[in-house]
Amino acid sequence: MEANTRAREELEDVAVVPLAFPLTAGPSSITTLMLLMSQASGLVERPFVFAAIFVSVLLSHLGITYADRLVSRLGTEGLHVVTKTMAIIVLAIAVQSLTKGATDVAGHILRP
C-alpha cells in the first residue's frame, strides 16, 4: 500500500515539470526578450536587459526551489494577490507589445 502511494506521488511530481518549463522559457518569454532587446538602444541599455534577465532567472529558480515554503507562508489569500499581480504585469507587457507593433505598422502604412 505504501509503495503504491509513493508511486503516485512520484508520478504527480513528474507531471508538474513539463508545465513549469513552458511558463519560464516559452514563447511569451522569448517574445518579451525580443521586444526588450529591440527597444534597447546601443551598448548602454543592453546590459540592463541582460541584468533583468539574470534577476528573472534567479527569482524563478528561487521560486521553484522554495515553492512549498512560499505557498505555506503566503496562504490562500497571498497566492491570490500574487496571481492577480502577475496577471497585471503580463497584461502590461502584452499591451506594450501590441501598442509597439501597431505603432510600427501604422508608421509603415502612413509613410510609404
N, C-alpha and C positions, 0 to 999 in steps of 0.2 A: 504494500500500500504506500509506504514511504517513497519507494523508488518511482512509483507512478506519479506522485505529487511532484517530486523533484524533476522528473522528465517534463512535466507540464510547465513548471516554472522556467526551465531552460528554454523550452520552445517559445514561451512568451517573450523572453529576453531577446532571442534571435529575431522574432518578428518585429521588434521595435527598431532595430538597427537600420534596416532599409528605409524606414520612414525618416530617420534623423538625417541621413546623408543628403537627400534631395533638398531638404529645407535649408541646410547650411551651405551647400555648394551646387545648387540647382540653377535653372535658367534665370530666376529672378536675381540671384546673387551676381551672376555673370553680367546681366543687363545693367544692374546698378553699378557695377565696376566699370563697364564700358561708358556709361553716362558720366560718371565722375571723372574718368580719365579724359573724356572728350572735352569736358569743361575746364580741366586744369590747364592753365596756360603756362607753358615753359617749364623750366627746371625749378622754379621757385615753389610752385604749388604741387607738383607731383610727389615730392617726399611726404607731404601732408596726407595725400591719398594713400600712400603705402603705409604710413603710420596708422591711419584709420583702419586699414585692412588688418594690420598686425593686432591692434587693440580688439577688433571684432573677432578675430580668430582666437585670441586669448580669452576673451569673455565667453565665447561659445564653448571653448574647451572647459573652462571652469564651470559653466552652467551645466554641461553634460556630465562632467565628472561628479559634481556635487548636487545633482538634481534631486535626489531623495532628501537630502538635508534642507535644500531650498524649499521644497514642497511642504515639508513638515513645519518649517518656520513661518512660511507665508500664510499657510492655511487656505481655506476656500476663498475667502474674500480677497486676500492678497493675490492669489492666482488670477482672479477675475480682473483686478486692477492691472496686473502685468499684461494680461491678454488684451485688454482694451487699449493700453498704452502702446503696445506693439502694433496693434491694428491701425492706430492713428499714424504711427511712424511709417508703416508700409503704405498707407493711403497717401501720405505726404510725398513719398518717393514716387509713387505711381502718378500723382498729379503733376509733379515736377517733370517727369519723363514725358507725359502726354503733352504738357504745355510746351516743352522744348521741341518735341517733334512737330507739333502743329505750327509753331513759330517758324521752324526751319522750312517746312513745306510751304507755308504761306509766303515766306520770303522768296522762295524759288519760283512760285507761281506769279507773284506780283512783279518780280524783276526778271524778265526773260534774258 
